[in-house]
Amino acid sequence: MIVLAGKRLLAMLLIMLVVSFILFSLFESDKMAVAGKVLGAYSSLEQRELWLTQNGYDAPFLERYLQWVGGALHGDFGNSLQYKVPVSELLADRLKNTGILTLVFFLIMIPLSLTLGVLAGMKEGSWLDRVISVVAVLTTSIPEFVTATFLTGVFVYSWHLLPGTSSMTGGFSWKELILPVMVLVIYDFGYVTRMTRASMAEVMTSQYIRTAVLKGLPYKRVIMRHALRNALIAPFTVIVLQLNWLLSGLVVVEVFFAYKGFGYLLVDAALFGDIYVIEACVLVAVFVAVFSQFISDIGYTLLNPRIRFS
């Protein structure tokens, strides 16, 4: 187990290193373009050359890359060209807001999807299974921006119950979280529900479940002690990997509701051309992707004895 974790961790570090090199090459190989972004399109050639000299861009490419990596490891990504503040401070504030949204989303989505998936898988082919499956497929098929538009029309313009934007600039507000969380849950719970349902249905047809039922064990005990333990292995992996999906799903939701989070910051930086913010956001996104894969691999190994003891 320790060897496996070490290999996965080493792979994660190598991926981050490769991505950081590619990222730095794309954004900072053209030094004049960097100076133009910082000083503006109307800056003179002399002004750009002076800025490059003052900020260490005369050093060789590899040396600048190593300095940049060292700064990133210490949380120093430079200053935002748009907001004129350190990128690390800006990123920390936006990640906090996104973390709140993600936490509330998971607290609702996980119990809901697992419960519905287990209920559908316990009685495969029943009317309950059909209803849950249809709802799951229907909600997953509708894009986030369509759901967001519909919910805004109902709860904001028709019923006047919720705010149309969720900027979170005035502090924590439950009302501002409701619509973004609803959009994310409606779109994503169906996928996890169907995966849980398929895993539960497969377990219910296995030999050891039939043997337990034929031995006269209480049905509730068969489900809770034997079926669920194995049926939830696959959904666990799917749930952890939802962090990767959230990186794209949150962009749509945060921009739609003007939610000041990580996704909104990334889009805003891309439109403005704030290269230092873009570099930091990409590194964070890649780290979340590879770290969630690492957690998924380790968790799946712990939950599945056949892999753990092989």
N, C-alpha and C positions, 0 to 999 in steps of 0.2 A: 504493500500500500504506500509506504514512504517512497519507494523507488518510482512508482507510478506518479505520485504527486510531484516528485522532483523533476521527472521528465516533462510533465505538463507545464510546470512552472518555467522550466528552461525554454520550452517551445513558446510560451507566452512572451517571455522576455525577448527572444529572437524576433518574433513577429513585430513587437513594439519597436525594436531597433531598426528593422527593415522599413517599416512604415514611416518612422521618423526621418530616416535618410531620404526616402522618396518625397516626403512632404517638404523637407527643407530644400531639396533640389528643385522642386516645382516652383516654390514661392520665392526663393532667395538666390537662385543661380544668376538671375539677371539683376545685378546690383542697381543699375540705372532705373529699372522699373520700380524697385523698392523705394529708392529715393523719390521718384515721381509720385508714388502713393503717399509718402509721408509729407512732402513739401507742397504737393499740388501740381496740377497739370501745367500751370503757368510759371513754374519755377525755371530759372535759367540753368544752363549746363554747369556754370561755375558754382552756383548754389548747391546743386546736387553733388558735385565732386567734393565740395567742402564738407557737406553732411556725411558723405560716405567715409571721408577721412576721420572725422570726429567720432564716428560710431564704430570704428574698427573694421570697416568693410574692405580695407586694403589688404587684410590678412588673407592667406590662402583659403580656398574653399573648405578643405577638410578641417583646418583649425577653427574656422568660424562655426562649422557644424558641431564640433566637439564642445565649443563654448556655449552654443545654443542648447545642446542636450544637457550640459551641466546646469545651465540656468533653469531649464524645464524641470529637472529633478529637484531643484530647490524652490519650485513654484514661481520662477521669474520668467514670464513670457513677454516682457516689455510693456509698453504703454499702448492703450487703445488709441488709434488715430481718430476715432469718432467721438469717444467720450472723454478723452484726455485723462484717464485714470489708469492705474496698473491693471493689466488684464487679469491677474490672479484675483484681485478684489472683485472685479466685475463678474468673473466666472464663478466665484464662490457664492455670490449673492443669487445669481441665476440658477445655479445647481441646487441651492437650498429650496427655491420655489419649485423646481422640477421634482426634487426629492419628496416634497410634501404631496404633490399631485400623484406621483408614482406610488407612494405609500398608501394613500387613500384608495387608489385604483386597485392595488393588490388586495387590500383588506376586504374589498367588496367582491372583486372578480373571482378570487380563489375559492372561497366557500360556496359562492353561487354556482360556478362552473363544475366544481367537484361534486356537489350535491346532485345537480341535475344529471351529470354524466353517470353517476353511480345508479341513480334511480332508473335511468333509461337502460343501462346495461344489465341491471338485475332482471328485467323482464323484456328481453329482446323481442321485437315484433308486436308488443302490446300497443294499445292506443296511447299510453303515456310515452312510450318510446318514440312513436311516430310524431306526436305533438312536439316533444322536446327537439327531435332531430330537424323537423321543419323550421322551427323557430331559430335553431342554431345556424342552419344553413342560410336562412333569410337574412338574419342580422349581419352575418359575416360577409354576405354578398353586397351589402350597401356600403359605399365609401364613407369615410369619416366626415368629409365636408358636407355630404348630403344629409347625414344624420344631424350634424351640427346646425345646418340651415333649418331643418324641420323643427328641431327642439327649440331653437331660438324663436321661430315664428309662433310656436305654441306658448312657451313659458314666458317669453319677453314681450311680444307684441300683442298676443291675444289675451293672455291671463294676467300679465303684468306682475308675475310672481318673483322673477329672478332678474338680475342685471345682465345686460347683453355683452358686457366685457368683464374680464377677470384679470385686471392689471396687477392686483396684489400689492399696489404701491402704498396703500394705506394700512398695511399690516395684514395679519391673518384674517380671512373672512370665509366662513363656511358657505355663504351664499354664492360667492364667486367661484367656489370649487365645484358646485353641484353640476352645472352644465358640462364643463370639460370632463369631469369624471364619468358622467352619464354617457357621453359620446364614446369614450375609450372602452367602458365596460360593455356597452351594447355591441360595439364592433368586435371585441376580442373574446368575450366569454363563450361565444358559439364554437370557436376553434378548439379551445381547451375542453369544452363540454363534449364535443364529438370524439376527441382523442381519449378522454376518460371513458366515455361510453363504449368505444371499441375495445379498450383494454379490459373493462369490466365484463363485457360480453364474452370475450375470449376466456377469461378466467372462470366464468360461471359454467362453461362447457368442458372444463378440464376434469381429468379423472379424480383428482384428490377432492374436488368439491363434491362430485357425485358420491364418492365413497363416504365422505363426512355426512352427507344427507341420508344415505342408506343406513348408516350406523345409528341414526336416530338423534344426532346432535341437534339442538335447537337451531332453527333457521337464522335467528338473529346472531347467534354465536358463530355460525358458519360464515356469515357475511363479515362480521366485525373482526374476527380473529384470523380468518384464513383468506377470504376473497379480497378484502380491501388491501391487505398487506402487500399482495402481489400486483393488484390492479393499479395501484397508485405509483408504481415505479416509473412507467412511461410518462404519465402526466407530470411528474416531478421535473423530468428533463424538459418537457415542453414549457412549463411555467417559468423555469429559470431562463430559458432561451427567449422568453417574451421580452426580456430587457433589450435584446437586439431590435425587436420590432418596435418597441417604445421609442427608440431613437428616431425612427421615421414617422411613426404615428403621432408623436408629441409635436413634431414640427407643424403638421397640419392643424392640430387642435390649438396649440399655443398661438399660432399666427391668426387663426380665425377669431379667437376670443381675446386677442391682445394680451395674452398671459405672459408676464415677464419671466420666462424660464429659459432653459438651455436651448430649446428648439427655436424660439423667437430670436434669441441672441445670435444663433448661427445664421439664420436667414437675414437678419439685419446687417450682420457683418459682411455677408456675401454681397448684398446689394450696395453697401457703402464702399466695399473694397478694403475693409479693415483686416489686413493680412495677418497681423499678430493675433487677433482674436480668432480668425479662421484656423490658424495653426494650432492654437490651444484647444479649440473645440474639436477639431479632428482627432487630436491626440486623446482627448477624453473619450470621444466616441469609440475609438479603436480599443482603448483600454477597457471600457465597459463590455464591448463585444468579446474580447479574448478572455476577460476575467469571468464573464458569465459562462463561457464555454468550459473554462477550468472548473468552476463550481459544479457545472452540470456533469462533467466527467467524474469528478471525485464523488459527488453525491450518488450518481448512478452506480458506481462501484460499491459504495457502502450499502446501498439498498438491495443490490442484487448479489446474493451469495455465490451464484454460479460464476460470476466474474471475479468476485473478491478472492475466492479460493482456487481459481484456475491457475 
